[in-house]
Amino acid sequence: MDEEWYRKMLIEAHHNQRMHMERILEGLNDAHFLKEVTNEERLQNILGIFWHIASAETYWFHKSGHSIGPKFEAESIELVMTKLSDNTERIVEVVNTCSLEQLRIVPPSPESGPSVSWALLRTFMHGIYHTGQVAKIRRMIGAPELSEEKLSSWSLAVDSVVNLIHGLLHDAIQF
């Protein structure tokens, strides 16, 4: 595995996930963000879901030994969006500077936290999952339809992980 290629692919996957999130949020206003769709305490609206995504990133990177920021509350749409943007900056910095050992995909154990790669890939999939929920909620609350003119951001995000796995397997398995 080429270390720089792998770091680049991890960062690209994260950026593609964020681009997809941004696309799903296009055209939403404060009323959409705050529209209650469930009675769950923290995830009752789109704002709560995106707070949850940002909090999970903060949690898992802290567990990996690389704090990307303090715990925060979802007091406003602007605060959550700023937190997601700040998380991205810090995640990119961590991926670019972490040790080679932290690039291995190591899940958390009773003895230690996860590796940086595990934290990034875990939060990537978590973000894609919840962004899919928001895509469905958009339709349920009558939000504007998403533009079909743009390249599918979902495909680009998901394919970036597929490309990463393909590259790793190509290096590991030579036929």
C-alpha positions, 0 to 999 in steps of 0.5 A: 500500500502506498501511504500517500495514496491511502491518505488521499483516498481517505480524505477524498472519501470524507470530502465526497461524503460531505459533498453529498450531505451538502447536496441533501441540505440544498434548498432547506430553510430553518422551518425544514431543519426544525420540523419535528418528524419523530418524538426521539429526544435528540433526533426529532428533526434534521438539525438533530440528525446533523448534530448527531453526525457531528457528535459521532465524529467528535466521539470516534476521533477522540476515542482514536486518540485524536481529538477534533474538538469538544462536545457541543450542543445543537443550538442552531443550524449555523452552529451545527454546520460550522461544527461539521466544517470544523470537523472536516478541517481537523479530520483532514489534518489528522489523516495527513499527520497520523502515524502509519500504524493509525492508517491500519483499519483497527476497530476499538477494543477493551484495551484501546480505541480505534485507529484513525482509518477505522474512525474515518470509515465508521463516521463516513458510513454513519454520515451516509446512513443518516444523510439517507434518512434526511433525503427521505425526510425531505420528501415527507416534509414537502421540502423542494425537490433536489436537482437532477442535473448534478452528478449523483453525489451519493454514487460518488461518495459510496464509490470513493470507498469502493475505490479505496477497497479496490486499491487495497485489494489490488495491492494485497491480491496479485493474480 
